[in-house]
Amino acid sequence: MTALRFVDLFAGLGGFHVAMERLGHRCVLSSEIDPDLQRLYALNFGIEPHGDIRSIPLPDIPAHDILCAGFPCQPFSKAGRQAGLACETNGDLASIIVSWARAARPRYLLLENVPNLLRHDGGRTWRWLSQELRHAGYSLDAKVISPHEHGVPQIRERLFIVGCRDGLDQFAWPTPSSRPTDVRDILEATTGVEGRVSPRILEALETWDAFLCSYPQNRRKPWFPIWAAEFGATYPFSTIAPLAVPSDALQTYRGSFGIPIIGGSREQLALALPPYARTDRPIPAWKARFLELNRELYEQNRSWIDPWLPRLAGFEHSFQKFEWNFDGTERSLWGTIVQLRGSGIRAKSPNAAPALVAATSSQIPIIAWERRYMSVRERARLQDLGSLSHLPSGQAAATRALGNAVNAKVAELVGRQLAGATHSFTAAA
């Protein structure tokens, strides 16, 4: 098979480039607006990317067979404002892809975005994009895929969109692998103190590990988030919002960690409540259910929770919440992958890491049994980009670039099914 030509739009670290190059195809143009990522792309691939894609005139687009684009997901992500096509900075980029497809008429389209693109604005955004691409001459299909389904130990659901001007009758989505994944497969041998978690975080993890070790072995692990501030709390929430209760009546209840609610002002009374309960509006039903479950958990286990609870009281609110996100018989935190989130400490199975996020370095996965954060190179391997010679050096830059990257293994597998390859090589995860 003759090598196909591809363009790599919104290229980032080059996930699509790695994938297409493995398949034997040749990049004829790349575009990336971030100067630091432009520099890394040039070092890794020997191609100087164009800057802002808006500055490339449509008549200057080189002939190509495959249009690859991991267009910015922030306008459609559930984690953001979901401004979508109205986003002032990136909302027009989906329409630019349509313009490129109409102008250059490549045979294939291979796009990536967040799953919420399908649901954004009640489904209207996806209906618009799919209709525009079909009007441009493409048969389309879309599927949500995660790397862990194909041998890479990261749970990261992303929407892949494929298009072909000749129809998709011969296309089939890649079959998931039956091989189990393990985060240990991508870890490096590390020495020294680089990446070690802080003493404060280590103390919080030790505290929650004591909770897990004390939890009765013959009882099922809680499936719901554990919000320790509810242990001993009695303030009302089901029939009336906590701060809708008159001050005198509210002071007859107990707030966070069972401490009596007292104070001379409404502000002081509010501070005695957990942050999520400081409201005069009705508590949402899902949250009310979690409060009920946590109070039940406490009442059933207070004989061992009461001696443990004072260890947690001095921590910041996010460290007072815990999610047991793994199955099996493991009852120690130190055998898990930990992620620190605003919603609490999450302990996950070592079979697969949680999705890398671009927004903050505080959510870098922690290898609990080594008491350290994942390195930049290890996180690159979670995106199947570990073979790149040059990666971002700063922690914030690496977090942003890897959190936004296209997973090369998934892109390769989908690309092979869509456009074929000049050889049979597939890189290992």
C-alpha positions as MATLAB code, in Angstrom:
seq = 'MTALRFVDLFAGLGGFHVAMERLGHRCVLSSEIDPDLQRLYALNFGIEPHGDIRSIPLPDIPAHDILCAGFPCQPFSKAGRQAGLACETNGDLASIIVSWARAARPRYLLLENVPNLLRHDGGRTWRWLSQELRHAGYSLDAKVISPHEHGVPQIRERLFIVGCRDGLDQFAWPTPSSRPTDVRDILEATTGVEGRVSPRILEALETWDAFLCSYPQNRRKPWFPIWAAEFGATYPFSTIAPLAVPSDALQTYRGSFGIPIIGGSREQLALALPPYARTDRPIPAWKARFLELNRELYEQNRSWIDPWLPRLAGFEHSFQKFEWNFDGTERSLWGTIVQLRGSGIRAKSPNAAPALVAATSSQIPIIAWERRYMSVRERARLQDLGSLSHLPSGQAAATRALGNAVNAKVAELVGRQLAGATHSFTAAA';
ca = [
       0.000    0.000    0.000;
       1.249    3.477   -0.865;
       1.856    5.805    2.072;
      -1.012    8.234    2.569;
      -0.607   11.936    3.311;
      -2.111   13.366    6.485;
      -2.520   16.726    8.170;
      -2.260   16.983   11.955;
      -4.466   19.823   13.210;
      -4.457   21.048   16.839;
      -1.449   18.752   17.024;
      -0.394   19.149   20.656;
       2.284   16.595   21.508;
       1.565   14.726   18.286;
      -0.572   11.751   19.269;
      -2.067   11.532   15.797;
       1.375   11.973   14.230;
       2.806    9.060   16.225;
      -0.167    6.908   15.236;
      -0.105    7.751   11.529;
       3.674    7.431   11.309;
       3.470    3.940   12.773;
       1.020    3.084   10.010;
       3.533    4.274    7.441;
       1.775    7.511    6.485;
       3.409   10.916    5.900;
       2.606   14.265    7.481;
       2.334   17.138    4.998;
       1.142   19.833    7.423;
       0.686   20.297   11.154;
      -0.846   23.140   13.116;
      -0.450   23.959   16.820;
      -1.001   27.351   18.428;
       1.085   26.831   21.601;
       4.720   27.977   21.024;
       6.216   25.468   23.487;
       4.353   22.570   21.868;
       5.407   23.859   18.434;
       9.031   23.611   19.562;
       8.603   20.081   20.948;
       6.775   18.962   17.817;
       9.629   20.192   15.648;
      12.190   18.412   17.845;
      10.255   15.147   17.869;
       9.115   14.999   14.238;
      11.327   17.383   12.280;
       8.335   19.448   11.128;
       7.703   23.086   12.039;
       3.988   23.376   12.829;
       1.939   26.309   11.626;
       0.518   28.469   14.392;
      -3.126   29.442   14.668;
      -5.064   27.361   12.148;
      -7.216   30.403   11.388;
      -4.168   32.026    9.737;
      -3.808   29.280    7.091;
      -5.650   30.325    3.894;
      -7.818   27.535    2.511;
      -6.133   27.705   -0.939;
      -2.780   26.972    0.782;
      -3.895   23.649    2.251;
      -1.705   20.921    0.744;
      -3.322   17.890   -0.855;
      -3.816   15.142    1.714;
      -5.659   11.872    2.213;
      -6.391   11.938    5.969;
      -7.446   14.913    8.071;
      -6.548   14.255   11.717;
      -7.802   16.654   14.369;
      -8.089   16.448   18.120;
      -9.876   19.789   18.200;
     -10.047   21.577   21.581;
     -12.494   19.882   23.916;
     -12.930   22.618   26.535;
     -16.024   24.171   24.889;
     -17.818   20.794   25.127;
     -16.388   19.253   28.302;
     -18.603   18.666   31.334;
     -15.707   19.979   33.437;
     -15.917   23.428   31.817;
     -18.533   26.072   31.044;
     -19.788   24.101   28.016;
     -20.002   27.260   25.919;
     -19.680   25.052   22.854;
     -19.830   26.726   19.450;
     -20.406   30.050   21.213;
     -17.059   29.831   23.050;
     -15.195   33.074   22.290;
     -11.747   31.446   22.028;
     -12.313   27.959   20.568;
     -15.973   27.694   19.614;
     -15.278   28.279   15.920;
     -12.681   25.508   15.532;
     -15.216   22.794   14.759;
     -16.488   24.895   11.860;
     -12.907   25.345   10.640;
     -12.584   21.554   10.375;
     -15.714   21.571    8.231;
     -14.208   24.311    6.045;
     -10.990   22.310    5.594;
     -12.935   19.166    4.694;
     -14.935   21.070    2.081;
     -11.906   22.855    0.629;
      -9.355   19.998    0.547;
     -11.755   17.045    0.230;
      -9.471   14.456    1.892;
     -10.693   10.899    1.572;
     -10.707   10.259    5.313;
     -11.489   12.153    8.520;
     -10.171   11.034   11.918;
     -11.303   13.292   14.773;
     -11.173   13.098   18.583;
     -13.011   14.945   21.337;
     -14.748   14.411   24.684;
     -17.805   12.124   24.855;
     -19.947   15.044   25.982;
     -19.749   16.431   22.439;
     -22.563   13.987   21.602;
     -24.799   15.402   24.354;
     -23.740   19.039   24.371;
     -26.597   21.531   24.059;
     -29.163   18.736   24.065;
     -27.415   16.989   21.168;
     -27.695   19.999   18.861;
     -23.916   20.518   18.582;
     -23.324   16.962   17.352;
     -26.291   17.128   15.010;
     -24.880   20.320   13.511;
     -21.332   18.958   13.100;
     -22.386   15.584   11.709;
     -24.840   17.223    9.309;
     -22.202   19.656    8.053;
     -19.651   16.888    7.467;
     -22.216   14.723    5.697;
     -23.130   17.661    3.479;
     -19.388   17.962    2.751;
     -19.508   14.448    1.300;
     -18.609   12.127    4.184;
     -20.163    9.014    5.634;
     -19.663    9.214    9.405;
     -19.486    7.005   12.439;
     -18.562    7.759   16.053;
     -17.662    5.707   19.098;
     -16.469    6.337   22.661;
     -13.242    4.400   23.308;
     -10.878    4.168   26.292;
      -7.195    3.152   26.118;
      -7.651    0.521   28.836;
      -9.859   -1.413   26.416;
      -6.847   -1.796   24.131;
      -3.954   -2.634   26.423;
      -2.962    0.809   27.740;
      -3.541    1.154   31.527;
      -5.529    4.392   31.573;
      -9.293    4.787   31.841;
      -9.905    7.738   29.545;
     -13.077    7.758   27.488;
     -12.830    9.821   24.330;
     -15.087   10.204   21.320;
     -13.501    9.136   18.026;
     -15.208   10.256   14.828;
     -14.379    8.672   11.472;
     -15.431    9.829    8.035;
     -14.893    8.566    4.510;
     -15.924    9.979    1.148;
     -16.307    6.440   -0.265;
     -18.577    5.179    2.497;
     -17.802    3.151    5.626;
     -19.041   -0.266    4.511;
     -15.547   -1.730    4.945;
     -14.886   -0.027    8.276;
     -15.168   -1.739   11.675;
     -14.172   -0.348   15.036;
     -11.128   -2.076   16.603;
     -11.966   -5.065   18.782;
     -11.162   -4.548   22.490;
      -8.242   -6.523   23.843;
      -8.804   -9.334   26.321;
      -5.401   -8.754   27.920;
      -5.695   -7.229   31.406;
      -3.824   -4.001   32.018;
      -1.570   -3.095   34.928;
      -0.138    0.325   35.758;
       3.084   -1.388   36.857;
       3.786   -2.083   33.174;
       4.476    1.603   32.484;
       6.378    2.507   35.661;
      10.025    3.456   35.761;
      12.603    2.368   38.296;
      12.887    5.505   40.413;
      15.353    6.572   43.067;
      15.719    9.575   45.331;
      12.947   11.925   46.459;
      11.792   13.329   43.119;
       8.014   13.300   42.893;
       7.479   12.305   46.517;
       4.165   13.365   48.005;
       4.305   16.001   50.717;
       4.251   15.021   54.408;
       0.768   16.553   54.692;
      -0.629   14.410   51.889;
       1.171   11.361   53.235;
      -0.427   11.970   56.641;
      -3.879   12.183   55.027;
      -3.311    8.923   53.152;
      -2.091    7.210   56.325;
      -5.221    8.409   58.106;
      -7.540    6.978   55.456;
      -5.512    3.778   55.308;
      -6.198    3.358   59.026;
      -9.906    3.767   58.242;
      -9.734    1.068   55.565;
      -7.812   -1.320   57.803;
     -10.381   -0.867   60.588;
     -13.354   -1.350   58.309;
     -14.987   -4.735   59.048;
     -13.689   -7.409   56.687;
     -17.064   -9.142   56.513;
     -18.905   -6.042   55.276;
     -19.178   -4.798   51.735;
     -17.103   -1.722   50.987;
     -19.202    1.456   50.565;
     -20.026    2.214   46.940;
     -20.749    5.862   47.726;
     -18.307    8.709   48.536;
     -17.406    8.796   52.217;
     -17.938   12.282   53.613;
     -16.492   12.118   57.104;
     -17.940   15.481   58.162;
     -21.316   13.692   58.332;
     -20.077   11.336   61.050;
     -21.995   12.492   64.109;
     -23.828   15.314   62.289;
     -27.556   15.753   62.959;
     -28.426   19.041   61.195;
     -31.584   18.752   59.039;
     -31.363   18.569   55.248;
     -34.162   16.373   53.884;
     -37.267   18.506   54.460;
     -35.594   21.906   54.859;
     -32.263   23.390   53.782;
     -29.773   23.695   56.680;
     -29.518   27.495   56.552;
     -33.259   27.866   56.110;
     -33.589   26.696   59.728;
     -34.017   29.588   62.247;
     -30.859   30.288   64.253;
     -32.261   29.196   67.613;
     -33.499   25.901   66.172;
     -30.266   25.257   64.220;
     -28.267   25.468   67.461;
     -30.069   22.408   68.800;
     -28.283   20.243   66.190;
     -24.748   19.035   65.574;
     -22.675   20.053   62.549;
     -19.407   18.792   61.063;
     -18.007   15.758   62.903;
     -20.817   15.922   65.442;
     -19.691   19.245   66.930;
     -22.575   21.303   68.406;
     -23.697   24.189   66.214;
     -23.203   27.390   68.197;
     -22.532   30.997   67.266;
     -23.697   34.542   67.634;
     -24.219   35.176   63.933;
     -25.537   33.314   60.898;
     -21.999   33.325   59.496;
     -20.669   31.544   62.591;
     -23.491   29.022   62.458;
     -22.782   28.348   58.778;
     -19.112   27.652   59.519;
     -20.172   24.856   61.869;
     -21.696   23.041   58.873;
     -19.789   21.194   56.138;
     -19.178   23.492   53.115;
     -21.655   21.558   50.942;
     -24.426   22.156   53.535;
     -23.995   25.935   53.837;
     -27.073   26.757   51.823;
     -30.604   28.023   52.289;
     -31.736   26.183   49.164;
     -32.966   22.585   49.088;
     -30.206   19.956   49.031;
     -30.308   18.055   45.680;
     -31.740   14.555   45.976;
     -28.475   12.824   44.969;
     -26.531   14.725   47.606;
     -29.173   14.145   50.262;
     -28.907   10.407   49.575;
     -25.135   10.524   50.150;
     -25.660   12.365   53.448;
     -28.127    9.690   54.576;
     -25.776    6.867   53.611;
     -22.840    8.435   55.445;
     -24.848    8.921   58.618;
     -26.010    5.305   58.421;
     -22.412    4.181   57.920;
     -21.388    6.066   61.024;
     -24.194    4.714   63.204;
     -23.347    1.137   62.175;
     -19.608    1.558   62.830;
     -19.202    4.245   65.452;
     -17.443    1.867   67.875;
     -14.272    2.085   65.771;
     -14.960    5.312   63.843;
     -15.155    7.453   66.989;
     -11.554    6.675   68.081;
     -10.329    7.261   64.501;
     -12.285   10.421   63.657;
     -10.176   13.010   65.564;
      -7.222   12.174   63.288;
      -9.133   13.622   60.320;
     -10.675   16.738   61.808;
      -7.700   19.037   61.168;
      -7.402   18.358   57.447;
      -8.699   20.569   54.654;
     -12.169   19.694   53.447;
     -11.106   17.802   50.312;
      -8.997   15.446   52.464;
     -12.029   14.683   54.630;
     -13.765   12.942   51.729;
     -12.811    9.570   50.314;
     -13.927    7.352   47.436;
     -13.190    3.628   47.352;
     -13.117    3.239   43.550;
     -11.898   -0.323   43.209;
     -13.259   -3.850   43.450;
     -11.715   -6.954   44.975;
     -10.556   -7.715   48.484;
      -7.852   -5.050   48.782;
      -8.292   -3.189   52.091;
      -5.123   -1.112   52.093;
      -4.692    2.245   50.430;
      -1.048    1.446   49.704;
      -1.904   -1.078   46.991;
      -3.878    1.450   44.926;
      -3.510    4.378   42.534;
      -4.570    7.557   44.336;
      -5.893   10.747   42.811;
      -6.474   13.917   44.835;
      -9.525   15.822   43.650;
     -11.590   18.689   44.950;
     -14.324   16.113   45.574;
     -12.019   14.042   47.772;
      -9.297   11.412   47.803;
      -9.945    8.644   45.283;
      -8.318    5.214   45.571;
      -8.394    3.206   42.364;
      -7.305   -0.236   41.250;
      -3.701   -0.531   39.998;
      -5.112   -2.173   36.869;
      -5.566    1.227   35.232;
      -4.810    4.842   36.057;
      -7.528    7.503   36.091;
      -7.747    9.828   33.108;
      -5.007   12.420   32.936;
      -6.429   15.912   33.281;
      -5.057   19.131   31.820;
      -6.441   21.648   34.288;
      -4.336   21.086   37.405;
      -1.163   19.320   38.521;
      -2.809   18.464   41.850;
      -4.602   15.523   40.195;
      -1.485   13.733   38.922;
      -1.927   10.045   39.833;
      -0.058    8.894   42.938;
       1.623    5.474   43.007;
       0.586    4.769   46.579;
       2.937    1.840   47.197;
       5.883    4.089   46.240;
       4.507    7.216   47.959;
       5.152    9.311   44.841;
       3.480   10.977   41.875;
       3.713    9.536   38.384;
       6.596   10.990   36.422;
       6.171   12.895   33.171;
       7.569    9.939   31.198;
       5.165    7.514   32.900;
       2.208    9.745   32.117;
       3.404    9.962   28.528;
       3.280    6.159   28.419;
      -0.352    6.322   29.567;
      -0.977    8.282   26.357;
       1.234    5.827   24.413;
       3.649    8.684   23.801;
       6.514    7.312   25.858;
       8.656    6.918   22.742;
       8.895   10.683   22.218;
      12.423   11.951   22.786;
      11.279   15.366   23.971;
       8.518   16.043   26.506;
       7.522   19.206   28.400;
       9.937   19.926   31.225;
       7.819   21.966   33.620;
       5.171   20.200   35.717;
       2.354   22.552   34.726;
       3.261   22.396   31.032;
       3.517   18.594   31.114;
       0.179   18.266   32.881;
      -1.559   20.507   30.357;
       0.028   18.861   27.302;
      -0.491   15.254   28.402;
      -3.993   15.926   29.670;
      -4.938   17.332   26.256;
      -3.067   14.724   24.201;
      -4.646   12.205   21.831;
      -3.882    8.639   22.883;
      -1.613    7.327   20.121;
      -2.524    3.660   20.578;
      -6.248    4.248   20.147;
      -5.647    6.618   17.220;
      -3.424    4.024   15.572;
      -5.960    1.226   15.937;
      -8.819    3.343   14.595;
      -6.630    4.737   11.824;
      -5.600    1.241   10.735;
      -9.242    0.186   10.487;
     -10.162    3.346    8.595;
      -7.304    3.890    6.150;
      -5.069    0.834    6.430;
      -1.279    0.744    6.836;
       1.780    0.235    4.693;
       2.984   -2.520    7.062;
       1.682   -4.671    9.907;
       3.710   -3.163   12.764;
       1.819   -2.057   15.867;
       3.805   -0.568   18.712;
       3.417   -2.043   22.161;
       1.585   -0.066   24.784;
];
